[in-house]
Amino acid sequence: MIRARARGSAETQAILDGIRRLVRELRLASSVAERTLKVSGAQLYVLHALGREDGLSVNELAARTLTHQSSVSVVVGKLVQRGWVKRRRSASDARRLELSLTAAGRALVRRAPEAIQDRLVAAIERLPRAERGAFAGALTKVIRDVGIGSGSAPLFFEDRA
């Protein structure tokens, strides 16, 4: 009997296992947030960001969450509809819309666990700069080689409108 040749190295398996663990944990955290707080993981991430800094524009919020503006805008729209976020015109610039948590949004953030996305960002930021650069470059190359498009990446597990 001829044995099938194993595909990939131990490093490849470790990488794939790491990706699987991250995806599983992101899904689990989003599921728990939806079940206990009636909010998606992506919405929780945005709520936490607004809880740290009031009066952000959508572009500023996108920068704080390291996410494309269009993805953040979709999430913010849902949070406004649910009464957790409000939009208001800036007192200093009438062209600028500022976002802030409502009382209900602040109450939700107070009882919510830390968003897993915040933990993930913190862990990546703790990597030495050279390791972050190598990781970003390698991941970008893998994504390109797999044939995944280069469009904007949505917030984690958020339905797009």
N, C-alpha and C positions, 0 to 999 in steps of 0.2 A: 504494500500500500504506500502511495506517495503522499507525504504530508504537504499540506498547503503551506506556502511560505508566508510567514508573518509580514503584514504590511506595517511600515512605520517603525520608528524607533521608540525607545523609552521616553525620550523627550517629547516626541509627538503625542504619545499617550498622555503624558503629564499635562501637556497643553490642552488637549481635548477634554481631559477630566476636569481641569480648572475651568474651562468654558462651561462645561455641563453644570458644575457646582454653582457658578455665578448665575447662570440662567435659572437654575432651580431655585436658588435663594431669592432672586428678583421676583420670580413668579409667586413663590410662597409669601414673601413680604407683601406683594400687591394683593394676593388673595386674602391675607389676614386683615389688611387695611380695609378692603372692600367689605369683608364680613363683619368686622367689629366697628368700623367708623363710617361705612357707606361711602368711602372715597377710594379712588384708585391709587396705586403706588405713585404714579406720576403726579397726580393731584396733591398727594401728601408732600412730595418733594417740593413742589411749587409753594404750597402753603408754608412749609418750614422756611423757605427762602424769604418769603414775604414777612414772616414772623421775625426774622433777624433784621430786616431793613424795610421800613415803611416808605411809601411814596415813590416806588420804582416805576419807570416806564417799562413797557413790554420788552424793549431792546435791552434795558439794563437787567431785567429779570432773566432774559435769555443768557446774558453774559454771566450772571451769578450761578445759573444752573448748567452752564457749559452746553447749551442746547440751542438749536436754530430758532430764530424768532417766530417763524411760522408755527412750529410745534408748540411753543410756549403760548402763543396767541390762542390756539385751539383749547388748550387746557384752561387758560384764564377765562375764556368765554364760558366754559362749563362751571367754573368756580363762581363766576358772577351770577349765572342762572340759579345756582344752588344757594346763593345768599352768603357765601363765605368770603367773597372778595368784592370790593367796590372800586369803581373807576371814578375819578374826579379830575376836573381841570386844575392845572397848576395855578397857584395864586400869582406866581411870577411870570408865567408864560402860558397864555390861553391856548396855544397850539399843542401843549404837552398834556397827555393823559397820565395821571399817576394812579398806581394800584396800591391798595392797602387792605388789610384784613378787616372784616366786620367784627362785631362782638362775637357772633357765632363762629366765625373763622378763628378768632383768637382762642375761644374756648376749645375748639376742636384740636388746635395745635397743642394746647396745654396738656390734653389727655392722650395725645398721640405719641407713639414711639418715634424714635429717630428714624428718618427715612434711610433705607439701605443705600440709596444713591449717595447720600452724604457720607456714609461710612466708606463706600467705594472710592469716592473722590479723595477723601482724606488718606486712604491707604495708598492710592496712586501718588498723591502729592508727597508722601513720606519717602518715596523711592528717590534715590539720588538722581540728579538731573540727567546724567549720562544714561542711567537705566531707563528713565522715563522716555528719553529720546529714542533709545534702541527699541523699547517696547512699542512706542507709537509707530515707528518706522516699519517694524516687522508686522504689526497688526494691519497697518494700512496696505502693505504689500500682499498679505494673505487675503484680505478682503477684495483687493483688485484682482488677484489671480483666481479667486473663486468666481468672479464675475458679478459681484454685488455692485450695484450702481453707486454713483457718488453723490446722490441727492442728499437732502437734509435728513438727518437721523432723528426720528421722533423721540420724545421722552419715553422712558422704559414702560412698555406695555400699556400705552395709552391709545384708545381708539381715536382715530382721526375722523374729523367731521367730513 
